[in-house]
Amino acid sequence: MYLYDSFDQKVVDERVAQFREQTERYLDGKIADDEFLPLRLQNGLYIQRHAPMLRIAIPYGLLSSRQLYRLADLTEQYDKGYAHFTTRQNIQFNWPALEDVPDILAGLAEVQMHAIQTSGNCIRNTTTDQFAGVLRDEIADPRPWCELIRQWSTLHPEFAFLPRKFKIAVNASPDSDRAAVRFHDIGLELVRNETGDIGFRVFVGGGLGRTPLVGQNVRDYLPARHLLTYLDAILRVYNLNGRRDNKFKARIKILVKALGVDAFRDRVEAEWAHLKDGPGTLTEAEIERVGKHFVDPDYAELSDADAVLAEQKDAHPGFGRWLERNVTGHKKPGYAAVTLSLKKVGYAPGDCTSGQMRAAAQLADAFSLGGLRVSHEQNLILADVRQDQLFDLWEAAKQHGFATPTIGTLTDVICCPGGDYCALANAKSIPIAEAIQAQFDDLDYLFDLGDIDLNISGCMNACGHHHIGNIGILGVDKKGEEFYQVSLGGDSGLNARVGKILGPSFKADEVPAVVDKVIQVYVDHRRPDEAFIDTVDRIGIEPFKERVYAKSH
């Protein structure tokens, strides 16, 4: 992973000192609320329903065990002993005291972490596939490109106060999109041209929220050396033309839709003409400098442990289920990538206690060369596990609630904090997730149902990505009461699309039964080996609507 040099460390340390002085002045009454607002947002600090919330950056989801140990210590010292992993691969402290935040940031800086640009109208954390660098299906490792974007965008003076927040994602697989790039302000797909040179297919104007839109293709092939200057051009067009009079119409997706993708592309190309081949052009030396931080670790020369794993599966059926759902193939023979589930029934999806953080860090040290990943599905990944150690890892993971064998199933719920924490939420999300998990607690049934994405958001800001869940649930406010709207058919992958709303919303206690009826329709209509999303595509949402809204006699 990328390690700070002296310049990086100085920038982060100076930012901590600046914010400490700003916070002290605010607490002394020398800075007004409206003056402190942009200062705290630039350092990841929100005011939530019950307390401040601090969002900490985990660049492109990459963590070391040392960093996770520090996060565990900080949650115990300054919070309530747990934190929340988010759908942008970051982590949030939900209960810090304002006066303690500078000390938290100082503790983070000691392990090369920060909260810079995790909030506010700026370029947020660049995200990518949680399996980046370890799967066989990649064009190339996307992490060096994410790091180049991070270094370009961090404290970029021209883009510190954009019309609205801005999100970038990078995908490296031609066969799947595990980074949802078409639902980002800018989505980048690694591609090769006819001569084998690496470049990018560029999508602009995707996003969720009040107006969910799929990103538009503005360039089929951008040579890699031009990445940053082209991003500059896009951001300049947005900064100049994006709306600032209405925050609900300020995202770049609204600009792209208003202009039309062709006119938007023309403006970007005209702006890029001033930047192309200029000082921001990436040199081979710079690409190589960053790339050296992401070389393969010192893998052992191993063979796949198929025979041993087969024996262990026969002796331990639970291990077999875990292998099927939580273990992913690896580009290196004899290795695997393992997902540690943070979706145990009875716990808020994505929440992780300080004890679990330490346990996950210990597992990373013992089984995965000291490294972890955070997925946008709010789980943790050990990316480099020897196959001959998978059984030992499974046994250890069970002790800490990490071995729930449900990754990719209906109960592997993506969920925002909702009304339990967020002041913007119309309704609670976590209790709905827990109720659905309890409704579908039969592992045999879950395995039979196969892959189903279920996403829950507590408001239209869509932090739970409800629009792109195969089943999406949105909390809405009806005259002070919490109701939930259900949609079907969303997809964040290569066939990106927004789900269709079934109809009128439901009370909280009705939601598990509604989901059950949706699943019953799927079971009744599916063809052999047909996934839920494919059945929805084939039969449409009318059969689901009829079953869900049918009046009982």
C-alpha positions as CSV (number, residue, x, y, z in Angstrom):
1,M,0.0,0.0,0.0
2,Y,1.0,3.6,-0.4
3,L,3.3,4.9,2.4
4,Y,3.6,8.6,3.2
5,D,6.8,10.4,2.3
6,S,8.0,13.4,4.4
7,F,5.9,15.8,2.3
8,D,2.7,13.8,2.8
9,Q,3.3,13.6,6.6
10,K,4.0,17.3,6.8
11,V,0.7,18.2,5.1
12,V,-1.3,16.0,7.4
13,D,0.4,17.1,10.5
14,E,0.0,20.8,9.6
15,R,-3.7,20.2,8.9
16,V,-4.1,18.7,12.4
17,A,-2.4,21.8,13.9
18,Q,-4.6,24.1,11.9
19,F,-7.8,22.5,12.9
20,R,-6.8,22.3,16.6
21,E,-6.3,26.0,16.6
22,Q,-9.6,26.6,14.7
23,T,-11.5,24.3,17.1
24,E,-10.1,26.1,20.2
25,R,-11.1,29.5,18.8
26,Y,-14.6,28.2,18.0
27,L,-15.1,26.8,21.5
28,D,-13.8,30.1,22.9
29,G,-16.5,31.9,20.9
30,K,-14.1,33.6,18.6
31,I,-15.4,31.9,15.5
32,A,-19.1,32.0,14.6
33,D,-21.1,28.8,13.7
34,D,-21.3,29.8,10.0
35,E,-17.5,30.5,9.9
36,F,-16.7,27.2,11.6
37,L,-18.9,25.1,9.3
38,P,-16.6,25.0,6.2
39,L,-13.6,24.5,8.5
40,R,-15.1,21.4,10.2
41,L,-16.4,20.0,6.9
42,Q,-12.9,20.2,5.4
43,N,-11.8,18.0,8.3
44,G,-14.6,15.4,8.0
45,L,-16.7,16.6,10.9
46,Y,-20.5,16.7,10.7
47,I,-23.1,17.5,13.3
48,Q,-25.5,14.5,13.4
49,R,-28.7,13.9,15.3
50,H,-27.2,13.2,18.7
51,A,-23.5,14.2,18.4
52,P,-20.7,15.1,16.0
53,M,-19.8,12.5,13.5
54,L,-16.2,12.2,12.2
55,R,-15.7,10.5,8.8
56,I,-12.2,9.1,8.4
57,A,-10.6,8.5,5.0
58,I,-9.6,5.0,3.9
59,P,-8.2,5.7,0.5
60,Y,-9.7,3.3,-2.1
61,G,-10.5,1.0,0.9
62,L,-7.0,0.0,1.8
63,L,-6.0,-0.5,5.4
64,S,-3.0,-1.9,7.3
65,S,-3.4,-3.9,10.5
66,R,-1.4,-1.1,12.3
67,Q,-4.0,1.4,11.2
68,L,-6.9,-0.8,12.3
69,Y,-5.3,-1.2,15.7
70,R,-5.1,2.6,16.0
71,L,-8.8,3.0,15.0
72,A,-9.7,0.5,17.7
73,D,-7.8,2.5,20.3
74,L,-9.4,5.7,19.2
75,T,-12.9,4.4,19.4
76,E,-12.3,3.3,22.9
77,Q,-10.6,6.5,24.0
78,Y,-12.9,9.0,22.3
79,D,-16.1,7.2,21.2
80,K,-18.3,4.4,22.5
81,G,-16.1,1.5,21.5
82,Y,-17.4,1.0,17.9
83,A,-17.4,2.6,14.5
84,H,-19.2,2.2,11.2
85,F,-17.7,1.3,7.8
86,T,-19.4,3.1,5.0
87,T,-20.4,2.5,1.4
88,R,-17.5,4.8,0.3
89,Q,-15.0,2.5,2.0
90,N,-14.4,5.0,4.8
91,I,-15.1,4.7,8.5
92,Q,-17.2,6.9,10.8
93,F,-17.0,7.7,14.5
94,N,-20.6,8.5,15.6
95,W,-20.0,9.9,19.1
96,P,-16.9,12.0,19.4
97,A,-16.8,15.1,21.5
98,L,-16.0,18.2,19.4
99,E,-13.1,19.2,21.7
100,D,-11.6,15.7,21.3
101,V,-11.6,15.7,17.5
102,P,-8.1,17.4,17.1
103,D,-6.6,14.7,19.3
104,I,-8.3,12.0,17.2
105,L,-6.9,13.5,14.1
106,A,-3.4,13.7,15.7
107,G,-3.7,10.0,16.6
108,L,-4.7,9.2,13.0
109,A,-1.8,11.2,11.6
110,E,0.7,9.0,13.5
111,V,-0.5,6.0,11.4
112,Q,-0.8,7.9,8.1
113,M,-4.5,8.5,8.2
114,H,-6.7,11.6,8.1
115,A,-10.2,13.0,7.6
116,I,-9.3,15.5,4.8
117,Q,-12.0,15.9,2.2
118,T,-14.3,13.3,3.6
119,S,-17.1,15.9,3.6
120,G,-17.9,19.2,2.1
121,N,-18.2,20.3,-1.6
122,C,-14.9,18.8,-2.7
123,I,-13.5,15.7,-4.4
124,R,-14.2,12.8,-1.9
125,N,-12.4,9.5,-1.4
126,T,-11.8,7.7,-4.7
127,T,-13.1,4.2,-4.6
128,T,-12.4,1.0,-6.4
129,D,-12.9,-2.8,-6.4
130,Q,-12.2,-4.4,-3.0
131,F,-10.3,-7.1,-4.7
132,A,-8.1,-4.7,-6.7
133,G,-4.7,-6.3,-7.5
134,V,-5.6,-9.9,-6.6
135,L,-8.1,-11.2,-9.2
136,R,-7.3,-12.6,-12.6
137,D,-9.9,-10.6,-14.5
138,E,-8.2,-7.2,-14.2
139,I,-6.8,-5.2,-17.1
140,A,-4.3,-3.9,-14.6
141,D,-4.2,-3.0,-10.9
142,P,-6.4,0.1,-10.4
143,R,-4.9,1.1,-7.1
144,P,-1.9,3.1,-8.5
145,W,-4.4,5.1,-10.6
146,C,-6.6,5.7,-7.5
147,E,-3.5,6.9,-5.6
148,L,-2.6,9.3,-8.4
149,I,-6.1,10.7,-8.3
150,R,-5.9,11.0,-4.5
151,Q,-2.6,13.0,-4.7
152,W,-4.0,15.2,-7.5
153,S,-7.3,15.9,-5.8
154,T,-6.1,16.4,-2.1
155,L,-6.2,20.1,-1.2
156,H,-6.5,21.0,-4.9
157,P,-6.9,24.8,-4.6
158,E,-9.2,25.1,-7.7
159,F,-11.7,22.4,-6.5
160,A,-12.0,23.1,-2.8
161,F,-15.5,24.7,-3.1
162,L,-17.3,22.9,-5.9
163,P,-21.0,23.4,-6.4
164,R,-21.5,20.0,-4.6
165,K,-19.6,17.0,-3.4
166,F,-17.8,15.0,-6.1
167,K,-17.1,11.3,-6.3
168,I,-14.8,9.3,-8.5
169,A,-14.5,5.5,-8.9
170,V,-12.2,3.2,-10.9
171,N,-12.9,-0.3,-12.3
172,A,-10.4,-2.6,-13.8
173,S,-12.4,-5.6,-14.9
174,P,-13.9,-5.8,-18.4
175,D,-16.3,-8.5,-17.3
176,S,-17.8,-7.0,-14.1
177,D,-18.0,-3.7,-12.3
178,R,-17.4,-4.1,-8.6
179,A,-16.9,-0.4,-8.1
180,A,-20.3,0.9,-9.5
181,V,-18.5,3.4,-11.7
182,R,-21.6,4.3,-13.7
183,F,-23.1,5.8,-10.6
184,H,-20.3,8.2,-9.8
185,D,-19.7,11.8,-10.9
186,I,-16.8,10.5,-12.8
187,G,-16.4,6.7,-13.5
188,L,-13.2,5.4,-15.0
189,E,-12.8,1.9,-16.6
190,L,-9.4,0.7,-17.4
191,V,-9.2,-0.5,-21.0
192,R,-6.5,-1.3,-23.6
193,N,-6.5,0.0,-27.1
194,E,-5.7,-2.0,-30.3
195,T,-1.9,-1.7,-29.6
196,G,-2.3,-2.9,-26.0
197,D,-1.7,0.5,-24.3
198,I,-3.6,1.1,-21.1
199,G,-6.1,3.9,-21.0
200,F,-9.6,4.8,-19.6
201,R,-13.2,4.8,-20.7
202,V,-14.7,7.8,-19.0
203,F,-18.2,8.1,-17.7
204,V,-19.6,11.4,-16.3
205,G,-22.8,12.4,-14.6
206,G,-23.8,9.3,-12.7
207,G,-25.2,9.4,-9.2
208,L,-28.0,8.5,-6.8
209,G,-29.8,10.8,-4.4
210,R,-33.0,12.7,-5.4
211,T,-32.3,12.3,-9.1
212,P,-30.6,8.9,-9.8
213,L,-28.9,8.8,-13.2
214,V,-26.6,6.5,-15.0
215,G,-23.3,8.1,-16.0
216,Q,-22.8,9.0,-19.7
217,N,-19.9,7.8,-21.8
218,V,-17.8,10.9,-22.7
219,R,-14.7,9.2,-24.0
220,D,-14.2,5.6,-25.1
221,Y,-10.4,5.8,-24.8
222,L,-8.3,8.3,-22.9
223,P,-4.5,7.6,-22.9
224,A,-3.3,7.0,-19.4
225,R,-0.8,9.8,-19.4
226,H,-3.7,12.3,-19.9
227,L,-5.8,11.1,-17.0
228,L,-5.2,14.1,-14.6
229,T,-5.5,16.8,-17.3
230,Y,-8.7,15.3,-18.5
231,L,-10.1,15.2,-15.0
232,D,-9.0,18.8,-14.6
233,A,-11.0,19.7,-17.7
234,I,-14.1,18.0,-16.5
235,L,-13.9,19.6,-13.0
236,R,-13.3,23.0,-14.6
237,V,-16.4,22.8,-16.8
238,Y,-18.4,21.7,-13.7
239,N,-17.0,24.4,-11.5
240,L,-17.8,27.1,-14.0
241,N,-21.3,25.8,-15.1
242,G,-22.7,23.8,-12.2
243,R,-25.6,25.4,-10.3
244,R,-24.9,27.0,-7.0
245,D,-28.4,28.4,-6.4
246,N,-30.0,25.1,-5.5
247,K,-28.1,22.3,-3.8
248,F,-30.6,19.7,-5.1
249,K,-29.7,20.6,-8.7
250,A,-26.0,21.3,-8.1
251,R,-24.4,17.8,-8.9
252,I,-22.6,17.4,-12.2
253,K,-25.3,14.8,-13.3
254,I,-27.8,17.7,-13.5
255,L,-25.4,19.7,-15.7
256,V,-24.7,16.8,-18.0
257,K,-28.5,16.1,-18.3
258,A,-29.3,19.8,-18.9
259,L,-26.6,20.3,-21.6
260,G,-26.8,16.9,-23.1
261,V,-23.8,14.6,-23.2
262,D,-22.6,15.7,-26.6
263,A,-22.6,19.4,-25.6
264,F,-21.0,18.6,-22.3
265,R,-18.3,16.6,-24.1
266,D,-17.6,19.5,-26.4
267,R,-17.1,21.8,-23.5
268,V,-14.7,19.4,-21.8
269,E,-12.7,18.9,-25.0
270,A,-12.5,22.6,-25.5
271,E,-11.2,23.1,-21.9
272,W,-8.8,20.1,-22.3
273,A,-7.3,21.7,-25.4
274,H,-5.6,24.2,-23.0
275,L,-4.4,21.5,-20.7
276,K,-3.4,18.5,-22.9
277,D,0.3,17.8,-22.9
278,G,0.8,20.5,-20.3
279,P,2.5,20.3,-16.9
280,G,-0.2,18.0,-15.5
281,T,0.5,15.3,-18.0
282,L,1.6,12.1,-16.3
283,T,5.2,11.0,-17.1
284,E,6.3,7.4,-17.1
285,A,8.5,8.2,-14.1
286,E,5.6,9.5,-12.1
287,I,3.4,6.5,-13.0
288,E,6.3,4.2,-12.1
289,R,6.9,6.0,-8.8
290,V,3.4,5.5,-7.5
291,G,3.1,2.0,-9.0
292,K,6.1,0.8,-6.9
293,H,3.9,1.1,-3.9
294,F,1.5,-1.6,-5.3
295,V,3.8,-4.4,-6.4
296,D,2.8,-8.0,-5.5
297,P,3.8,-9.1,-2.0
298,D,6.3,-11.9,-1.5
299,Y,3.9,-14.8,-2.3
300,A,5.0,-18.3,-1.5
301,E,5.1,-20.8,-4.4
302,L,2.1,-22.9,-3.8
303,S,-0.3,-25.2,-5.6
304,D,-4.1,-25.0,-5.2
305,A,-5.2,-27.0,-2.1
306,D,-8.2,-28.5,-3.8
307,A,-7.9,-32.0,-2.3
308,V,-7.4,-30.7,1.2
309,L,-10.3,-28.3,1.0
310,A,-12.6,-31.0,-0.3
311,E,-11.8,-33.2,2.7
312,Q,-12.4,-30.3,5.1
313,K,-15.7,-29.4,3.4
314,D,-16.9,-33.0,3.7
315,A,-16.0,-33.0,7.4
316,H,-17.4,-29.6,8.1
317,P,-20.5,-28.5,6.0
318,G,-20.4,-25.0,7.6
319,F,-16.9,-24.6,6.3
320,G,-18.1,-25.5,2.8
321,R,-20.9,-22.9,3.0
322,W,-18.3,-20.3,4.0
323,L,-16.0,-21.3,1.2
324,E,-18.8,-20.9,-1.3
325,R,-19.9,-17.5,-0.2
326,N,-17.0,-15.7,1.6
327,V,-14.0,-16.9,-0.4
328,T,-13.0,-15.6,-3.8
329,G,-10.4,-17.0,-6.3
330,H,-7.0,-15.4,-6.5
331,K,-4.6,-14.7,-9.4
332,K,-1.8,-16.5,-7.5
333,P,-2.1,-20.3,-7.2
334,G,-2.6,-21.5,-3.7
335,Y,-4.1,-18.2,-2.4
336,A,-7.6,-16.8,-1.9
337,A,-9.3,-13.6,-1.0
338,V,-11.6,-13.8,2.0
339,T,-14.5,-11.5,3.0
340,L,-15.0,-11.1,6.7
341,S,-18.8,-10.4,7.2
342,L,-19.9,-7.4,9.2
343,K,-23.6,-8.5,8.8
344,K,-24.2,-10.9,11.7
345,V,-27.9,-10.9,12.6
346,G,-28.6,-8.5,15.5
347,Y,-25.8,-6.1,14.6
348,A,-26.1,-2.9,12.4
349,P,-24.6,-3.7,9.0
350,G,-21.1,-2.1,8.7
351,D,-20.7,-1.6,12.5
352,C,-17.5,-2.9,14.0
353,T,-16.5,-2.9,17.7
354,S,-13.1,-2.0,18.9
355,G,-12.7,-5.7,19.9
356,Q,-13.6,-6.8,16.4
357,M,-11.2,-4.3,14.9
358,R,-8.4,-5.7,16.9
359,A,-9.5,-9.2,16.0
360,A,-9.6,-8.4,12.3
361,A,-6.1,-6.8,12.5
362,Q,-4.8,-9.9,14.2
363,L,-6.3,-12.1,11.5
364,A,-4.7,-9.8,8.9
365,D,-1.3,-10.2,10.5
366,A,-1.7,-14.0,10.9
367,F,-3.3,-14.8,7.5
368,S,-3.1,-12.0,5.0
369,L,0.4,-10.3,5.2
370,G,-0.9,-7.5,7.4
371,G,-3.4,-6.0,5.0
372,L,-7.2,-5.5,4.8
373,R,-9.7,-3.9,2.5
374,V,-13.1,-2.3,3.1
375,S,-15.8,-3.0,0.5
376,H,-18.6,-0.7,-0.5
377,E,-20.8,-3.5,0.7
378,Q,-19.5,-2.6,4.2
379,N,-17.5,-5.8,4.9
380,L,-13.7,-6.4,5.4
381,I,-11.5,-8.4,3.1
382,L,-8.3,-10.3,3.7
383,A,-6.9,-10.3,0.1
384,D,-3.9,-12.7,0.4
385,V,-4.8,-15.8,2.3
386,R,-3.1,-19.2,1.7
387,Q,-5.6,-21.8,0.8
388,D,-4.0,-24.3,3.2
389,Q,-4.8,-21.8,6.0
390,L,-8.5,-21.2,5.1
391,F,-9.8,-23.7,7.6
392,D,-7.8,-22.2,10.5
393,L,-9.0,-18.7,9.4
394,W,-12.6,-19.8,9.3
395,E,-12.3,-21.2,12.9
396,A,-10.8,-18.0,14.1
397,A,-13.3,-15.7,12.3
398,K,-16.2,-17.6,13.8
399,Q,-15.1,-16.5,17.3
400,H,-15.5,-12.8,16.4
401,G,-18.7,-13.0,14.3
402,F,-16.9,-12.6,11.0
403,A,-17.8,-16.0,9.4
404,T,-21.5,-15.5,8.6
405,P,-21.6,-17.3,5.2
406,T,-24.0,-14.9,3.5
407,I,-21.9,-12.7,1.3
408,G,-23.9,-11.7,-1.8
409,T,-27.1,-13.1,-0.4
410,L,-30.3,-11.3,0.6
411,T,-29.1,-10.7,4.2
412,D,-25.7,-9.2,3.2
413,V,-27.6,-5.9,3.4
414,I,-26.1,-2.5,2.4
415,C,-27.5,0.0,4.9
416,C,-26.9,3.6,5.9
417,P,-27.0,4.6,9.6
418,G,-30.4,6.1,9.0
419,G,-32.5,7.9,11.6
420,D,-30.8,6.3,14.6
421,Y,-27.9,8.7,13.9
422,C,-28.3,10.9,10.8
423,A,-30.1,14.2,11.2
424,L,-31.0,14.1,7.5
425,A,-32.8,10.8,7.6
426,N,-36.6,10.5,7.2
427,A,-36.6,7.0,8.8
428,K,-34.5,4.4,10.5
429,S,-32.6,1.9,8.4
430,I,-30.8,-0.4,10.9
431,P,-34.0,-1.9,12.4
432,I,-35.3,-2.7,9.0
433,A,-32.1,-4.4,8.0
434,E,-32.2,-6.4,11.2
435,A,-35.8,-7.4,10.7
436,I,-35.1,-8.6,7.2
437,Q,-32.1,-10.6,8.4
438,A,-34.2,-12.2,11.1
439,Q,-37.0,-13.0,8.5
440,F,-34.5,-14.9,6.3
441,D,-32.3,-16.7,8.8
442,D,-32.5,-20.1,7.1
443,L,-29.1,-20.5,5.5
444,D,-30.3,-23.4,3.2
445,Y,-33.1,-21.1,1.9
446,L,-30.7,-18.2,1.5
447,F,-28.2,-20.3,-0.5
448,D,-31.0,-21.6,-2.7
449,L,-32.1,-18.0,-3.5
450,G,-28.6,-17.1,-4.6
451,D,-27.2,-13.7,-5.3
452,I,-29.6,-10.8,-4.3
453,D,-28.5,-7.3,-3.5
454,L,-30.7,-5.6,-0.9
455,N,-29.9,-2.0,-0.1
456,I,-31.6,0.3,2.4
457,S,-31.4,4.1,2.7
458,G,-33.0,6.3,5.4
459,C,-33.6,9.2,3.0
460,M,-33.3,10.4,-0.6
461,N,-29.6,11.1,-0.2
462,A,-29.2,7.4,-0.9
463,C,-26.2,6.7,1.2
464,G,-27.4,3.1,1.3
465,H,-27.5,2.9,-2.5
466,H,-31.2,1.8,-2.5
467,H,-31.7,2.9,-6.1
468,I,-29.2,0.2,-7.4
469,G,-30.2,-2.7,-5.1
470,N,-31.9,-5.6,-6.8
471,I,-34.3,-4.9,-4.0
472,G,-34.1,-1.3,-2.8
473,I,-35.8,0.1,0.3
474,L,-36.1,3.9,1.0
475,G,-37.3,5.5,4.2
476,V,-39.9,8.2,3.7
477,D,-41.7,10.6,6.1
478,K,-45.5,10.6,5.9
479,K,-46.9,13.3,8.3
480,G,-44.3,12.4,10.9
481,E,-44.6,8.6,10.5
482,E,-41.9,6.4,9.1
483,F,-42.8,4.5,5.9
484,Y,-40.7,2.5,3.4
485,Q,-40.8,2.6,-0.4
486,V,-39.7,-0.6,-2.2
487,S,-38.1,-0.8,-5.6
488,L,-36.9,-3.7,-7.8
489,G,-34.5,-4.2,-10.6
490,G,-31.6,-1.9,-9.7
491,D,-28.1,-2.9,-10.8
492,S,-24.7,-1.3,-10.1
493,G,-22.8,-3.5,-12.5
494,L,-22.1,-3.3,-16.3
495,N,-25.8,-3.4,-16.9
496,A,-26.3,-0.3,-14.7
497,R,-29.8,0.8,-14.1
498,V,-32.0,2.3,-11.4
499,G,-34.7,0.2,-9.8
500,K,-38.4,0.7,-10.4
501,I,-40.7,1.6,-7.6
502,L,-43.3,-1.0,-6.8
503,G,-46.0,1.3,-5.6
504,P,-47.2,2.9,-2.3
505,S,-45.0,2.7,0.7
506,F,-45.3,0.4,3.7
507,K,-45.1,0.7,7.5
508,A,-42.0,-0.5,9.2
509,D,-43.5,-3.7,10.6
510,E,-44.8,-4.6,7.1
511,V,-41.5,-4.5,5.3
512,P,-40.2,-8.0,6.1
513,A,-43.4,-9.6,4.9
514,V,-43.3,-7.5,1.7
515,V,-39.7,-8.7,1.0
516,D,-40.9,-12.2,1.6
517,K,-43.7,-11.9,-0.9
518,V,-41.2,-10.5,-3.5
519,I,-39.0,-13.5,-2.9
520,Q,-42.0,-15.9,-3.2
521,V,-42.7,-14.5,-6.7
522,Y,-39.1,-15.0,-7.7
523,V,-39.2,-18.6,-6.4
524,D,-42.5,-19.3,-8.3
525,H,-41.2,-17.8,-11.6
526,R,-37.5,-18.4,-11.8
527,R,-35.9,-20.8,-14.4
528,P,-33.2,-23.2,-13.4
529,D,-30.1,-21.3,-12.3
530,E,-31.7,-18.0,-13.0
531,A,-30.7,-15.1,-10.7
532,F,-33.2,-12.8,-9.0
533,I,-32.3,-9.8,-11.2
534,D,-32.6,-11.9,-14.4
535,T,-36.1,-13.1,-13.3
536,V,-37.1,-9.5,-12.7
537,D,-35.8,-8.5,-16.1
538,R,-37.7,-11.3,-17.8
539,I,-41.1,-11.0,-16.1
540,G,-41.1,-7.3,-15.2
541,I,-42.3,-5.9,-11.9
542,E,-46.1,-6.4,-12.4
543,P,-46.2,-10.0,-11.0
544,F,-44.4,-8.7,-7.9
545,K,-46.7,-5.7,-7.6
546,E,-49.8,-8.0,-7.8
547,R,-48.5,-10.3,-5.1
548,V,-47.4,-7.5,-2.7
549,Y,-50.6,-5.4,-3.0
550,A,-53.1,-8.3,-3.3
551,K,-55.9,-7.9,-0.7
552,S,-56.3,-10.9,1.5
553,H,-59.8,-12.4,1.8
